[in-house]
């Protein structure tokens, strides 16, 4: 990921006839992590520019150039955009961390045409803090179920997968407590972590904990090919304090992994209640239920849940339709 303003393009094949056409669209973001598929979808029939970590000068230039501005995250960029003169239609997408900051209260929402959320619980948190009349809606994230598939002939063993940065949000201590409980029940279970430490305190904690508790935990670092990494795993676990979506759960389910999801606020709005646990004891109970279930049938059912609820193409189409509506309103 670059750290300077840089124009980017995307060559993804994800595409159907887009509801928005012949527009000049600019995407502005400090981090473009979740934008690739959306950009690919709308770029076939529109002139699209994307800038990561844009300068103030670039922001002003692009707001003047565009027919519609998409600002990813409710952070300093939307603050600056909302203070600019002009009537270019603006959409801001708020993910989750932003509602735990003062940023939403600082935005001039009368200069933003639409506020988009990826989770209804995050929307509720926003509305508890900010009083404004901005039109708003929820469009869930999409998952590419053509990319994340159940491998042919998949068999089930006892590999538990955890994906993401190792930081306070992911609640890594609970991850270890849950795995210790499962391992004490059956020492054939192993834990596999794809991700990097973001705080040296957690490095110290993991080293100390695993020295005191000899558990089979593998650290695979940052993984580029997650499709291949998921292939030989059996469970996907999330012990987070809070998430707006947690892609690894959805991608893991699409790949045939059986989910173990900590009951963070809003988790039951996103994933089946049957896969959610409250504490380490319940995580073991869930594993034991999976052991007695038809794993292949359950995996297919979970994948279908993801395919129907978080279909990538449908979510991109919803977003493109929203962009078209906002652009048309800006012309009235």
C-alpha positions in Angstrom: 0.0 0.0 0.0 1.5 3.3 -1.0 1.8 6.2 1.4 1.6 9.1 -1.1 -1.2 10.3 -3.3 -1.2 8.0 -6.3 -3.7 7.4 -9.1 -4.6 3.7 -9.4 -6.5 1.4 -11.8 -8.1 -2.0 -11.5 -8.4 -4.8 -14.0 -10.9 -7.1 -12.2 -13.4 -8.9 -14.4 -16.2 -8.5 -12.0 -18.8 -6.8 -14.1 -22.3 -6.7 -15.3 -24.0 -3.8 -17.0 -23.6 -1.0 -14.5 -26.5 1.2 -13.4 -24.2 4.2 -13.6 -22.7 5.2 -17.0 -20.7 8.0 -18.6 -19.8 9.7 -15.4 -16.6 11.0 -14.0 -16.1 9.2 -10.6 -13.4 9.8 -8.1 -12.6 7.6 -5.1 -10.7 9.2 -2.3 -9.4 7.2 0.6 -6.6 6.9 3.1 -6.8 3.1 2.6 -8.3 1.5 -0.5 -8.4 -2.0 1.1 -12.2 -2.5 0.5 -12.6 -0.6 -2.8 -11.1 -2.8 -5.5 -14.2 -4.7 -6.5 -16.4 -1.6 -6.5 -13.9 0.3 -8.6 -13.7 -2.6 -11.1 -17.4 -2.7 -11.4 -18.0 0.9 -12.2 -14.8 1.6 -14.2 -16.0 -0.3 -17.3 -18.6 2.4 -18.3 -17.3 5.4 -16.5 -14.1 7.5 -16.2 -12.8 6.6 -12.8 -9.8 7.9 -10.8 -8.7 6.7 -7.5 -6.4 8.4 -5.1 -5.0 7.0 -1.9 -3.8 9.5 0.8 -4.5 12.4 -1.5 -3.1 15.9 -0.8 -5.4 18.8 -0.1 -4.6 20.1 -3.5 -5.5 16.8 -5.1 -8.8 16.7 -3.2 -9.8 20.1 -4.4 -8.8 19.3 -7.9 -10.8 16.0 -8.0 -13.9 17.4 -6.3 -14.0 20.0 -9.1 -13.3 17.4 -11.8 -15.8 14.7 -10.8 -19.5 14.2 -11.4 -19.6 12.2 -8.2 -17.1 11.8 -5.3 -16.8 8.7 -3.2 -15.0 9.1 0.1 -14.0 5.9 1.8 -14.0 6.1 5.7 -15.3 9.0 7.8 -11.9 10.5 8.5 -9.9 13.6 7.6 -10.7 13.3 3.9 -14.5 13.7 4.3 -13.9 16.5 6.8 -11.9 18.4 4.1 -14.4 17.5 1.3 -17.3 18.7 3.4 -15.7 22.1 3.8 -15.1 22.8 0.1 -17.4 25.0 -1.9 -19.4 23.7 -4.9 -22.2 21.2 -5.4 -20.4 18.0 -6.6 -22.4 15.0 -5.2 -20.6 13.2 -2.4 -21.0 9.8 -0.9 -19.2 8.8 2.3 -18.9 5.2 3.4 -18.4 4.7 7.1 -17.1 1.3 8.2 -16.8 1.0 12.0 -13.8 2.5 13.8 -14.9 6.0 12.8 -17.9 5.9 15.2 -15.5 5.5 18.1 -13.8 8.8 17.2 -15.0 12.4 17.1 -14.7 12.5 13.3 -18.4 12.1 12.5 -19.3 15.1 14.7 -16.9 17.3 12.8 -18.2 16.7 9.3 -20.4 19.3 7.6 -23.1 16.7 6.7 -25.1 19.3 4.8 -22.4 19.1 2.1 -22.5 15.3 1.9 -25.3 13.8 -0.2 -25.4 10.3 1.2 -23.9 8.4 4.1 -23.4 4.6 3.6 -22.9 2.0 6.2 -21.8 -1.7 5.9 -23.6 -2.8 9.0 -27.0 -1.7 10.7 -25.4 -1.7 14.2 -22.7 0.8 13.1 -25.5 3.0 11.7 -27.2 2.8 15.1 -24.0 3.8 16.9 -23.7 6.8 14.5 -27.3 7.9 15.1 -26.7 7.8 18.8 -23.9 10.3 18.5 -24.8 12.6 15.6 -28.0 14.4 14.8 -28.2 15.3 11.1 -30.6 15.0 8.2 -28.3 13.3 5.8 -29.8 10.5 3.7 -28.3 7.2 4.8 -28.5 3.5 4.0 -26.8 0.1 4.7 -25.2 -2.0 2.0 -23.4 -5.0 3.3 -19.9 -5.9 2.0 -19.7 -8.4 -0.8 -17.8 -11.7 -1.0 -16.4 -13.1 -4.2 -17.7 -16.7 -4.1 -16.1 -17.4 -7.4 -12.7 -16.8 -5.7 -13.5 -18.4 -2.4 -14.8 -22.0 -3.0 -15.0 -25.3 -1.2 -12.2 -27.3 -2.6 -13.3 -30.5 -4.5 -13.1 -33.5 -2.2 -12.5 -31.5 0.9 -12.1 -33.5 4.0 -12.4 -32.3 7.6 -9.7 -32.4 10.2 -8.9 -30.2 13.3 -7.2 -27.1 12.0 -8.6 -23.8 13.3 -7.8 -20.7 11.3 -7.6 -17.1 12.6 -7.1 -14.3 10.2 -6.3 -10.6 10.7 -3.9 -8.2 12.4 -3.1 -9.3 15.9 -4.2 -6.2 17.9 -6.6 -5.2 20.6 -9.6 -5.2 18.3 -9.2 -8.9 17.4 -9.1 -9.8 21.2 -6.2 -12.2 20.8 -6.1 -13.2 24.5 -9.6 -14.6 24.1 -8.4 -16.5 21.0 -5.7 -18.2 23.1 -8.2 -19.0 25.9 -10.6 -20.5 23.5 -8.0 -22.6 21.7 -6.5 -23.8 25.1 -10.0 -25.0 26.1 -10.4 -26.8 22.8 -6.9 -28.3 22.9 -7.4 -29.6 26.4 -10.5 -31.4 25.1 -8.6 -32.8 22.2 -4.9 -32.3 21.6 -5.2 -33.1 17.9 -6.6 -29.6 17.3 -4.1 -27.0 16.0 -4.4 -23.2 15.6 -3.1 -21.4 12.5 -2.8 -17.6 12.4 -2.6 -15.6 9.2 -1.7 -12.0 10.2 0.9 -9.7 11.8 1.4 -8.3 15.2 0.6 -4.6 15.5 1.8 -4.1 19.1 5.0 -5.5 20.7 3.0 -6.1 23.9 1.1 -8.9 22.0 4.3 -10.4 20.8 5.5 -10.5 24.4 2.1 -11.9 25.6 2.0 -14.6 23.0 5.6 -15.7 23.6 5.0 -15.8 27.4 1.6 -17.5 27.1 2.8 -20.2 24.7 5.9 -20.8 26.8 3.7 -21.4 29.9 1.0 -23.3 27.9 2.6 -25.6 25.2 0.0 -25.2 22.5 0.4 -26.0 18.8 0.0 -22.5 17.3 1.4 -21.7 13.9 2.1 -18.1 12.7 2.0 -17.8 9.0 2.4 -14.0 8.8 0.8 -12.0 6.1 -0.7 -14.3 3.5 -1.3 -13.1 -0.1 -3.2 -16.1 -1.4 -5.9 -16.6 1.1 -7.8 -19.0 -1.2 -5.0 -21.5 -1.1 -4.4 -20.8 2.7 -8.0 -21.6 3.6 -8.0 -24.9 1.5 -6.7 -27.2 4.2 -8.3 -25.5 7.2 -11.4 -26.7 8.9 -12.7 -24.0 11.2 -12.5 -20.2 11.1 -12.6 -18.4 14.4 -13.2 -14.8 15.3 -12.8 -13.6 18.8 -13.0 -9.8 18.1 -14.3 -7.2 20.4 -16.2 -5.6 17.5 -16.4 -5.8 13.8 -18.5 -4.2 11.1 -18.2 -7.4 9.0 -15.0 -9.4 9.5 -14.2 -10.6 6.0 -12.3 -13.7 7.1 -15.4 -15.2 8.6 -17.4 -14.8 5.4 -14.5 -15.8 3.2 -13.8 -18.8 5.4 -17.5 -19.9 5.3 -17.5 -19.5 1.5 -14.4 -21.8 1.5 -16.1 -24.5 3.5 -14.7 -23.7 6.9 -17.0 -24.0 9.9 -17.4 -20.7 11.8 -16.7 -20.0 15.5 -17.8 -16.3 16.1 -17.5 -14.5 19.3 -20.7 -12.6 20.2 -19.6 -9.1 19.6 -22.3 -6.3 19.4 -24.1 -6.9 16.1 -22.6 -10.3 15.3 -26.0 -11.9 15.1 -27.0 -9.4 12.5 -24.3 -10.7 10.2 -23.9 -14.4 10.9 -26.1 -17.3 11.9 -26.9 -17.5 15.6 -25.9 -21.2 15.6 -22.2 -20.3 15.0 -21.9 -17.7 17.8 -20.4 -18.2 21.2 -20.0 -16.0 24.3 -17.0 -17.4 26.1 -14.3 -20.1 25.9 -16.5 -22.8 27.3 -19.1 -22.1 24.6 -16.5 -22.1 21.9 -15.7 -25.7 22.9 -19.4 -26.6 23.0 -19.7 -25.3 19.5 -16.7 -27.3 18.3 -18.3 -30.4 19.8 -21.6 -29.8 18.1 -19.7 -29.5 14.8 -18.1 -32.8 15.5 -21.5 -34.5 15.6 -22.9 -32.7 12.6 -22.8 -33.5 8.9 -19.9 -31.2 8.2 -20.2 -31.3 4.4 -23.9 -30.4 4.5 -23.3 -27.7 7.0 -20.4 -26.2 5.0 -22.6 -26.1 1.8 -25.4 -24.4 3.8 -23.0 -21.8 5.2 -21.6 -21.1 1.8 -25.1 -20.6 0.4 -25.8 -18.2 3.3 -22.8 -16.1 2.2 -23.6 -16.4 -1.5 -27.1 -15.2 -1.0 -26.6 -12.5 1.7 -23.2 -11.1 0.6 -23.2 -11.7 -3.2 -20.4 -9.5 -4.5 -21.9 -8.6 -7.8 -25.3 -7.7 -6.2 -23.6 -5.5 -3.7 -21.6 -3.7 -6.4 -24.8 -3.3 -8.4 -26.5 -1.8 -5.3 -23.7 0.6 -4.8 -23.6 1.6 -8.5 -27.4 2.2 -8.4 -26.9 4.4 -5.3 -24.2 6.4 -7.1 -26.4 6.9 -10.1 -29.3 8.2 -7.9 -27.0 10.6 -6.1 -25.5 11.8 -9.3 -29.0 12.5 -10.8 -30.1 14.3 -7.6 -27.0 16.5 -7.9 -28.2 17.6 -11.4 -31.6 18.7 -10.2 
